Amino acid sequence: MSVTGIELSTYVDQLKRNGFTYSGKVGQGWLKFTGDLNARGTAYACEFLVPRTLDEIPLVTVKSLPRGLPKLLPHLTASGYLCYIAAGSIALDLFDPIGQTLACLQQAGEVLARVLADEMVEDLVDEFYSFWGEHDCLLDIQGNLLGAHPAYFTEDTDTFAFVVSDDKARTERKLQALGHRLKPQPIVTIRVRTSVRPFPLQKDWPPKDVGSLLRWQSAIDPSCRRRLEKKLMQRYQSGYEHATVIIDSPGLHYGFFVKFNRPVHRGGRRRDSRQVVYGLPVTELRCIRIDDKYIAERSMPDVAKTLSSLDVVLVGCGTIGGFLAEMLVKAGAGSLGGRLTLVDCDSLGPQNLGRHRLGMPHMFKNKAVQMAAELERLAPGVRIDKKQVDVKTIQLGKPDLLIDTTGAQSLTDWLMWRYAKSSPMLAAWVEGPGLAVRALMKHSPEHACSRCITQPPQSVAYQVFTEPTPTVLKGHGCEGLFVPFPATASIQAASLAMEMLQAWLEGRLEHTLQTRVLDNKRTLKTGDCTPTRQEGCLACHS
């Protein structure tokens, strides 16, 4: 008996009562059933597979379909496989496999009926890549300029055929991270834009040659078709051997490759070059974006702003700063002309390994240098500067954003005094032995700085809990003392800082002082708020 609590014989008997016959085992642990799928009163012969563990949705294949159907149908392949539920869109009840299977088959019948009634044709747009080629093309284009970009064949890989780039050096660093290289000779690339999402033709798909592809483009966007034809003819008549075409459409990019095989003339009449190009075969390319803008924005589709293009300085690459530095890069820091500067004069010791983003290979080495190397390994296209010095000894200028994660009150106050009047600044820290995490943002003169909320009488007004935060130190001797808290506290402090930064970028930061309590046995005294600057504060005075 499996986790479902249902014997296989019971499952088979119940399905038989509902018109489905067990046909035996298939492959590694799959059970095959046959029967009729009810599509709004019409029965269609089908077979479906379920795993022996009965913990996944049935895989349904329709065996009898009406004649004369279009070649291309949404959710239904040429072999009859029916996609009736999006992967991950339902939570399967493991303890009711019989009811779940029958419900899935009912849903499959309804989807089949809608497909055959042409009620889901528009879904072909969302499924475009299911019908568009088998070759992948990587796109590493940062700008929006149309026209020509170089493309390169890749060496030592069958995963993707081409890479299109507007910065070969940057793209090569990314490819090296994947263990691949670019071939030196570039290919001409044509990049055009359309305002229409690609819609595959149901009767004649996919396009076999340039002529059929242009006819398809005429059906969805005639102006795009004219631009494509003009640029292809220009490349052909200029003597190029081949061309890669990238089409920017709303929501996705797609493309194709054409090799300009020129006919050999042995006397007689020459063929019109347009006729030659129309007859050339095309290879469809599924475009996969690896540009920094896409990577920063993909996980936040409704976010208008990221850290891209900004000059960001992070002081402190310790237990909070290490995790936050990675989050900053994932949010765009150091990309699209921006820069991320890491400042830390300390080295990573074994006592920090249990709660640091870095690990054993980085031990006894400078944190800023090692963190920069790790981030460049993870995101080869970013620009990261590292400064292994005391931040008080250098000039940071006027960065677009200054972040302090040192957790050292006096240094935070100094940074506020030195830079908060000219640059937005955020400080994040852990309260005591991991009891809470806090972050303070000062991006306007009227906002309180770190010293404003830690000096009497404000220190009592803005303390975290009703009782003072205890001072707990562990270690051996003066040089080995440290405040004990786990990596989870560091990660939550970094996460709080990142959430506040994103809210600030979007102009929706409601509170400049925010707290997340980690010890729920304690009573919170000061919730999220926006403290005002204390008159006469020596750190943030005018």
C-alpha positions as CSV (number, residue, x, y, z in Angstrom):
1,M,0.0,0.0,0.0
2,S,1.4,3.4,-1.0
3,V,1.0,6.8,0.8
4,T,-2.5,7.1,-0.9
5,G,-3.8,4.3,1.3
6,I,-5.5,2.7,-1.7
7,E,-4.8,-0.8,-3.0
8,L,-4.1,-1.1,-6.7
9,S,-6.9,-3.6,-7.1
10,T,-9.4,-1.2,-5.5
11,Y,-8.2,1.6,-7.9
12,V,-8.5,-0.7,-10.9
13,D,-12.0,-1.9,-9.9
14,Q,-13.3,1.6,-9.3
15,L,-12.0,2.8,-12.7
16,K,-13.6,-0.2,-14.4
17,R,-16.9,0.7,-13.0
18,N,-16.4,4.1,-14.6
19,G,-15.7,2.6,-18.0
20,F,-11.9,2.4,-18.0
21,T,-10.0,-0.9,-18.4
22,Y,-6.6,-1.7,-17.0
23,S,-4.3,-2.7,-19.9
24,G,-1.1,-3.5,-17.9
25,K,2.2,-1.9,-17.0
26,V,4.2,0.4,-19.3
27,G,7.8,1.5,-18.9
28,Q,9.1,2.1,-15.4
29,G,6.2,2.0,-13.0
30,W,3.4,3.3,-15.2
31,L,-0.1,1.8,-15.4
32,K,-2.1,2.0,-18.7
33,F,-5.8,2.3,-18.9
34,T,-8.1,2.6,-21.9
35,G,-11.7,3.9,-22.3
36,D,-13.8,6.7,-23.7
37,L,-13.3,10.4,-22.9
38,N,-16.5,12.2,-22.6
39,A,-16.3,15.6,-24.4
40,R,-19.6,17.3,-23.9
41,G,-21.6,14.1,-24.7
42,T,-19.3,12.8,-27.5
43,A,-17.1,9.8,-26.7
44,Y,-13.5,9.7,-28.0
45,A,-11.4,6.6,-27.5
46,C,-8.4,7.4,-25.3
47,E,-5.7,5.8,-23.2
48,F,-4.1,7.3,-20.1
49,L,-1.1,6.5,-17.9
50,V,-0.8,6.9,-14.2
51,P,2.2,6.1,-12.0
52,R,2.1,3.0,-9.8
53,T,2.3,5.3,-6.8
54,L,-1.0,7.0,-8.0
55,D,0.4,10.4,-7.0
56,E,0.4,12.3,-10.3
57,I,-2.2,13.4,-12.8
58,P,-3.1,11.0,-15.7
59,L,-1.3,11.5,-19.0
60,V,-4.0,11.4,-21.6
61,T,-3.7,10.5,-25.3
62,V,-6.8,10.7,-27.5
63,K,-6.8,7.8,-30.0
64,S,-9.8,8.7,-32.2
65,L,-10.3,12.2,-33.5
66,P,-12.6,13.6,-36.2
67,R,-11.1,13.8,-39.7
68,G,-10.2,17.1,-41.4
69,L,-8.9,18.8,-38.2
70,P,-6.3,21.6,-38.6
71,K,-2.7,20.5,-38.6
72,L,-2.1,22.6,-35.5
73,L,-4.4,22.6,-32.4
74,P,-3.9,24.1,-29.0
75,H,-3.2,21.7,-26.2
76,L,-3.4,18.7,-28.5
77,T,-0.4,17.3,-30.3
78,A,-0.4,15.5,-33.7
79,S,0.0,12.1,-31.8
80,G,-3.1,12.9,-29.7
81,Y,-1.5,13.8,-26.4
82,L,-3.8,16.2,-24.6
83,C,-2.4,18.9,-22.2
84,Y,-5.5,19.6,-20.0
85,I,-3.9,20.9,-16.8
86,A,-0.9,23.2,-16.5
87,A,1.9,21.6,-14.6
88,G,2.0,22.8,-11.0
89,S,-1.4,24.5,-11.2
90,I,-3.2,22.1,-8.9
91,A,-2.5,20.4,-5.6
92,L,-3.3,16.7,-6.1
93,D,-5.0,15.1,-3.1
94,L,-2.7,12.1,-2.5
95,F,-5.3,10.4,-0.3
96,D,-8.1,10.3,-2.9
97,P,-6.5,9.0,-6.1
98,I,-9.7,7.6,-7.5
99,G,-11.6,10.8,-7.1
100,Q,-8.7,12.8,-8.4
101,T,-8.2,10.6,-11.5
102,L,-11.9,10.8,-12.4
103,A,-11.9,14.6,-11.9
104,C,-8.8,14.9,-14.2
105,L,-10.5,12.8,-16.9
106,Q,-13.5,15.0,-16.6
107,Q,-11.3,18.1,-17.1
108,A,-9.6,16.4,-20.0
109,G,-12.9,15.8,-21.7
110,E,-13.9,19.4,-21.3
111,V,-10.6,20.7,-22.7
112,L,-10.9,18.4,-25.6
113,A,-14.4,19.6,-26.4
114,R,-13.3,23.2,-26.3
115,V,-10.3,22.5,-28.5
116,L,-12.5,20.8,-31.1
117,A,-15.0,23.6,-31.0
118,D,-12.2,26.2,-31.7
119,E,-12.8,27.8,-28.4
120,M,-9.1,27.8,-27.4
121,V,-7.4,28.9,-30.6
122,E,-5.9,32.0,-29.0
123,D,-3.9,29.7,-26.6
124,L,-1.7,28.9,-29.6
125,V,0.0,32.2,-28.9
126,D,1.0,31.1,-25.4
127,E,2.1,27.8,-26.8
128,F,4.2,29.3,-29.6
129,Y,7.5,27.8,-28.6
130,S,5.9,24.3,-28.5
131,F,5.6,24.6,-32.3
132,W,8.6,26.6,-33.1
133,G,11.8,24.7,-33.9
134,E,14.2,22.6,-31.9
135,H,17.3,24.9,-31.9
136,D,18.0,27.3,-29.1
137,C,19.6,30.7,-29.5
138,L,20.9,32.7,-26.6
139,L,20.4,36.5,-26.6
140,D,22.7,38.8,-24.6
141,I,21.6,42.2,-25.9
142,Q,21.4,44.9,-23.4
143,G,20.1,47.8,-25.5
144,N,17.0,48.3,-27.6
145,L,18.7,49.2,-30.9
146,L,17.4,47.4,-33.9
147,G,19.3,46.5,-37.0
148,A,22.5,44.4,-37.0
149,H,24.1,42.6,-34.1
150,P,26.8,40.0,-34.4
151,A,25.9,36.4,-33.7
152,Y,28.3,33.6,-33.0
153,F,28.3,29.9,-33.4
154,T,29.2,28.1,-30.1
155,E,31.9,25.5,-29.7
156,D,31.7,22.2,-27.9
157,T,27.9,22.1,-27.2
158,D,24.8,20.8,-28.7
159,T,22.6,22.7,-26.2
160,F,22.3,25.9,-28.2
161,A,23.5,26.8,-31.7
162,F,23.9,30.5,-31.7
163,V,24.6,33.4,-29.3
164,V,23.6,37.0,-30.3
165,S,25.5,39.7,-28.5
166,D,26.1,43.4,-28.4
167,D,29.2,43.0,-26.2
168,K,31.3,39.9,-27.1
169,A,33.6,40.2,-24.1
170,R,30.7,40.3,-21.7
171,T,29.0,37.4,-23.4
172,E,32.2,35.3,-23.5
173,R,32.4,35.6,-19.7
174,K,28.9,34.2,-19.4
175,L,29.6,31.4,-21.8
176,Q,32.8,30.5,-20.0
177,A,30.7,30.1,-16.8
178,L,28.7,27.5,-18.8
179,G,31.9,25.8,-20.0
180,H,31.5,26.9,-23.6
181,R,33.3,29.3,-26.0
182,L,32.3,31.4,-29.0
183,K,33.7,30.8,-32.4
184,P,35.7,33.8,-33.5
185,Q,33.9,34.6,-36.8
186,P,30.6,36.5,-36.4
187,I,27.5,36.0,-38.3
188,V,25.3,38.8,-39.6
189,T,22.2,39.2,-37.5
190,I,19.0,41.0,-38.5
191,R,16.9,42.3,-35.6
192,V,13.4,43.7,-36.2
193,R,10.5,44.5,-33.9
194,T,6.8,43.7,-34.2
195,S,3.9,44.8,-32.1
196,V,2.1,41.5,-32.7
197,R,2.7,38.3,-30.7
198,P,3.5,35.3,-33.0
199,F,0.5,33.2,-33.9
200,P,1.2,29.9,-35.6
201,L,-0.8,28.9,-38.6
202,Q,-3.1,25.9,-38.0
203,K,-3.0,24.5,-41.6
204,D,0.6,25.0,-42.8
205,W,3.1,24.8,-40.0
206,P,6.0,25.2,-39.5
207,P,7.4,27.4,-42.3
208,K,9.7,25.3,-44.4
209,D,11.4,28.1,-46.4
210,V,11.8,31.9,-46.5
211,G,8.8,32.3,-48.8
212,S,6.4,30.5,-46.5
213,L,7.8,32.3,-43.5
214,L,7.3,35.7,-45.1
215,R,3.7,34.7,-46.0
216,W,3.1,33.8,-42.4
217,Q,4.5,37.2,-41.3
218,S,2.2,38.9,-43.9
219,A,-0.8,37.3,-42.1
220,I,0.1,38.6,-38.7
221,D,2.1,41.8,-39.4
222,P,2.6,43.0,-43.0
223,S,5.0,45.8,-42.0
224,C,7.3,43.4,-40.2
225,R,7.2,41.2,-43.3
226,R,8.3,44.0,-45.5
227,R,11.2,44.9,-43.3
228,L,12.3,41.3,-43.1
229,E,12.2,40.8,-46.8
230,K,14.1,44.0,-47.4
231,K,16.9,43.1,-45.0
232,L,17.2,39.5,-46.2
233,M,17.5,40.6,-49.8
234,Q,20.1,43.2,-48.8
235,R,22.2,40.5,-47.1
236,Y,21.9,38.1,-49.9
237,Q,22.8,40.7,-52.6
238,S,25.7,41.9,-50.5
239,G,27.3,38.4,-50.8
240,Y,26.8,37.2,-47.2
241,E,26.8,33.4,-46.7
242,H,24.0,33.3,-44.1
243,A,21.9,35.4,-41.8
244,T,20.4,35.1,-38.3
245,V,17.1,36.9,-37.8
246,I,15.8,37.9,-34.4
247,I,12.2,39.2,-34.1
248,D,11.3,41.2,-30.9
249,S,7.6,40.7,-30.2
250,P,5.5,41.5,-27.1
251,G,6.4,38.9,-24.4
252,L,9.0,36.9,-26.3
253,H,11.7,36.8,-28.9
254,Y,11.9,34.3,-31.7
255,G,14.1,33.9,-34.8
256,F,15.4,31.8,-37.7
257,F,18.6,31.1,-39.5
258,V,19.0,30.9,-43.3
259,K,22.0,29.8,-45.3
260,F,22.3,31.7,-48.6
261,N,23.0,28.8,-51.0
262,R,23.6,30.4,-54.3
263,P,22.8,28.5,-57.5
264,V,25.7,27.6,-59.8
265,H,25.1,29.1,-63.3
266,R,26.2,27.0,-66.3
267,G,24.9,29.3,-69.0
268,G,21.3,30.2,-69.7
269,R,19.0,32.5,-67.9
270,R,19.8,33.6,-64.3
271,R,17.1,33.1,-61.7
272,D,15.7,36.1,-60.0
273,S,17.5,36.6,-56.6
274,R,14.1,37.0,-54.9
275,Q,13.0,33.6,-56.1
276,V,16.2,32.1,-54.9
277,V,15.9,33.5,-51.4
278,Y,12.2,32.6,-51.2
279,G,13.1,28.9,-51.8
280,L,15.9,28.8,-49.2
281,P,15.1,26.6,-46.2
282,V,14.9,28.2,-42.7
283,T,15.9,26.8,-39.3
284,E,13.7,28.1,-36.5
285,L,15.4,29.4,-33.4
286,R,13.9,29.5,-29.9
287,C,15.4,32.6,-28.3
288,I,16.5,32.4,-24.7
289,R,17.4,35.7,-23.1
290,I,20.5,35.9,-20.8
291,D,20.9,39.6,-20.7
292,D,21.2,41.3,-17.3
293,K,18.0,43.4,-17.7
294,Y,16.0,40.3,-18.2
295,I,17.6,38.4,-15.3
296,A,16.9,41.3,-13.0
297,E,13.3,41.9,-14.0
298,R,12.1,38.3,-14.8
299,S,11.2,37.4,-11.2
300,M,9.4,40.8,-10.7
301,P,7.3,41.3,-13.8
302,D,5.3,44.2,-12.4
303,V,8.3,46.1,-11.0
304,A,9.2,49.2,-12.9
305,K,12.6,49.8,-11.4
306,T,15.6,47.7,-10.5
307,L,19.1,48.5,-9.3
308,S,20.4,48.4,-12.8
309,S,22.4,51.4,-13.9
310,L,22.9,52.7,-10.4
311,D,26.1,53.3,-8.5
312,V,25.7,51.2,-5.4
313,V,28.2,50.9,-2.5
314,L,27.9,48.1,0.1
315,V,30.0,48.6,3.2
316,G,30.5,45.3,5.1
317,C,30.7,41.9,3.4
318,G,30.2,39.9,6.6
319,T,27.3,37.7,7.7
320,I,24.6,40.1,6.5
321,G,26.5,41.8,3.7
322,G,27.4,38.6,2.0
323,F,23.8,37.5,1.6
324,L,22.7,41.0,0.7
325,A,25.4,41.4,-2.0
326,E,24.0,38.4,-3.8
327,M,20.5,39.8,-3.6
328,L,21.7,43.1,-4.9
329,V,23.2,41.5,-8.0
330,K,20.0,39.5,-8.6
331,A,18.1,42.8,-8.4
332,G,20.3,44.3,-11.1
333,A,23.2,46.0,-9.2
334,G,26.3,46.2,-11.4
335,S,24.5,45.8,-14.7
336,L,23.5,48.1,-17.6
337,G,26.3,50.5,-16.9
338,G,25.9,50.5,-13.1
339,R,28.4,49.5,-10.6
340,L,28.4,47.6,-7.3
341,T,31.3,48.5,-4.9
342,L,32.1,46.2,-2.0
343,V,34.1,47.6,0.9
344,D,35.5,45.5,3.7
345,C,39.0,45.4,5.3
346,D,38.5,42.1,7.2
347,S,39.2,38.5,6.2
348,L,36.9,35.5,6.6
349,G,37.7,33.4,9.6
350,P,36.6,29.9,10.5
351,Q,34.4,31.3,13.3
352,N,32.2,33.0,10.6
353,L,31.7,30.0,8.3
354,G,28.5,28.9,10.0
355,R,26.6,32.0,9.1
356,H,28.4,33.5,6.0
357,R,27.5,33.4,2.3
358,L,31.1,32.4,1.6
359,G,32.7,29.1,2.6
360,M,35.8,27.1,3.2
361,P,37.6,28.0,-0.1
362,H,37.5,31.7,0.9
363,M,38.8,31.3,4.4
364,F,41.7,33.6,5.6
365,K,41.1,35.9,2.5
366,N,39.6,39.3,2.3
367,K,35.8,39.3,2.3
368,A,35.3,42.0,-0.3
369,V,37.7,40.4,-2.8
370,Q,36.3,36.9,-2.3
371,M,32.7,38.1,-2.4
372,A,33.3,40.0,-5.6
373,A,34.9,36.9,-7.2
374,E,31.9,34.8,-6.1
375,L,29.4,37.2,-7.6
376,E,31.4,37.5,-10.8
377,R,31.3,33.7,-11.0
378,L,27.5,33.6,-10.5
379,A,26.8,36.7,-12.7
380,P,29.7,37.1,-15.2
381,G,28.3,40.2,-16.8
382,V,28.2,42.5,-13.7
383,R,30.6,45.2,-12.9
384,I,31.9,44.9,-9.3
385,D,34.6,46.9,-7.7
386,K,36.2,45.7,-4.4
387,K,38.0,47.7,-1.8
388,Q,39.8,45.9,0.9
389,V,40.4,49.0,3.1
390,D,38.9,50.8,6.0
391,V,36.0,52.7,4.6
392,K,37.1,55.8,6.6
393,T,40.3,56.0,4.6
394,I,38.7,56.3,1.1
395,Q,36.4,58.7,-0.7
396,L,33.1,57.0,-1.9
397,G,32.0,60.1,-3.8
398,K,28.2,60.5,-4.2
399,P,26.8,57.0,-4.9
400,D,23.2,56.6,-5.9
401,L,22.8,54.3,-2.9
402,L,25.0,53.5,0.2
403,I,24.3,50.4,2.3
404,D,25.9,49.6,5.7
405,T,25.7,46.0,7.0
406,T,28.6,46.1,9.4
407,G,26.4,46.1,12.5
408,A,28.9,48.5,14.2
409,Q,27.0,51.4,15.6
410,S,29.8,53.9,15.7
411,L,30.7,53.1,12.0
412,T,27.1,53.4,10.9
413,D,26.9,56.8,12.7
414,W,30.1,57.9,10.9
415,L,28.8,56.9,7.5
416,M,25.5,58.7,8.2
417,W,27.5,61.8,9.2
418,R,29.8,61.6,6.1
419,Y,27.4,60.5,3.3
420,A,23.7,60.6,4.3
421,K,23.4,64.3,3.3
422,S,24.4,63.6,-0.3
423,S,23.3,59.9,-0.9
424,P,20.4,57.8,0.2
425,M,21.6,55.4,2.9
426,L,20.3,52.2,4.4
427,A,21.7,50.3,7.4
428,A,20.7,46.8,8.4
429,W,21.6,44.9,11.5
430,V,20.7,42.0,13.9
431,E,19.4,42.9,17.3
432,G,21.3,41.1,20.1
433,P,21.7,37.4,19.8
434,G,19.3,37.0,16.9
435,L,16.2,38.3,18.7
436,A,15.1,40.6,15.8
437,V,16.4,42.2,12.6
438,R,16.1,45.9,11.7
439,A,16.8,48.2,8.9
440,L,16.8,52.0,8.7
441,M,16.6,54.0,5.5
442,K,17.6,57.7,5.3
443,H,16.8,59.2,2.0
444,S,15.4,62.6,3.0
445,P,16.8,65.4,5.3
446,E,13.8,65.1,7.7
447,H,14.3,61.4,8.3
448,A,16.2,60.2,11.4
449,C,19.6,58.7,11.1
450,S,21.1,55.9,13.1
451,R,22.3,58.2,15.9
452,C,18.9,59.9,16.1
453,I,17.2,56.7,17.2
454,T,20.0,55.4,19.5
455,Q,20.7,58.4,21.6
456,P,18.6,59.5,24.6
457,P,15.7,60.2,24.8
458,Q,15.0,58.6,21.4
459,S,16.8,55.4,22.2
460,V,14.1,54.4,24.6
461,A,11.3,55.5,22.3
462,Y,12.6,53.4,19.4
463,Q,14.0,50.3,21.2
464,V,12.7,47.0,19.7
465,F,11.2,45.3,22.8
466,T,9.5,46.6,26.0
467,E,12.6,45.4,27.8
468,P,16.2,46.3,26.7
469,T,17.9,44.0,24.3
470,P,20.4,41.9,26.2
471,T,24.1,41.9,25.4
472,V,25.3,38.3,24.9
473,L,28.9,37.5,23.9
474,K,30.5,34.2,23.3
475,G,34.1,33.2,22.5
476,H,37.5,33.1,24.2
477,G,39.1,36.3,25.4
478,C,38.8,39.8,24.2
479,E,39.9,39.0,20.6
480,G,37.6,36.1,20.1
481,L,34.3,37.5,21.4
482,F,31.3,37.6,19.1
483,V,27.5,38.0,19.3
484,P,25.9,34.5,18.6
485,F,23.1,34.3,16.1
486,P,22.4,31.8,13.3
487,A,22.6,32.3,9.5
488,T,18.8,32.5,9.4
489,A,19.0,35.9,11.3
490,S,21.6,37.2,8.8
491,I,19.4,36.1,5.8
492,Q,16.3,37.7,7.3
493,A,18.2,41.0,7.9
494,A,19.4,40.9,4.3
495,S,15.9,40.1,3.1
496,L,14.4,43.0,5.0
497,A,17.0,45.4,3.6
498,M,16.3,44.2,0.1
499,E,12.6,44.6,0.5
500,M,13.0,48.1,1.7
501,L,15.4,49.0,-1.1
502,Q,12.9,47.7,-3.7
503,A,10.1,49.7,-2.1
504,W,12.3,52.8,-2.1
505,L,13.1,52.3,-5.8
506,E,9.4,52.1,-6.6
507,G,8.6,55.1,-4.5
508,R,6.4,53.2,-2.1
509,L,8.6,52.9,1.0
510,E,6.1,53.6,3.8
511,H,8.3,53.3,6.9
512,T,12.0,54.1,7.1
513,L,12.6,52.0,10.3
514,Q,11.4,48.4,10.0
515,T,11.7,45.5,12.3
516,R,11.2,41.7,12.0
517,V,10.9,39.9,15.3
518,L,12.6,36.5,15.4
519,D,12.0,35.7,19.1
520,N,8.3,35.6,19.5
521,K,8.5,35.2,23.2
522,R,9.3,38.9,23.5
523,T,6.9,41.8,23.3
524,L,7.5,44.2,20.4
525,K,7.6,47.8,21.6
526,T,8.3,49.7,18.3
527,G,6.7,48.6,15.1
528,D,7.5,49.9,11.6
529,C,7.6,53.6,11.6
530,T,9.3,56.7,10.2
531,P,11.3,58.5,12.9
532,T,12.0,62.2,12.3
533,R,15.4,63.7,12.6
534,Q,16.4,64.7,16.2
535,E,17.2,68.4,16.4
536,G,20.9,68.9,17.1
537,C,21.9,65.4,16.1
538,L,25.7,65.6,15.5
539,A,25.6,62.9,12.8
540,C,22.9,64.3,10.4
541,H,22.8,68.0,11.2
542,S,22.6,70.4,8.3
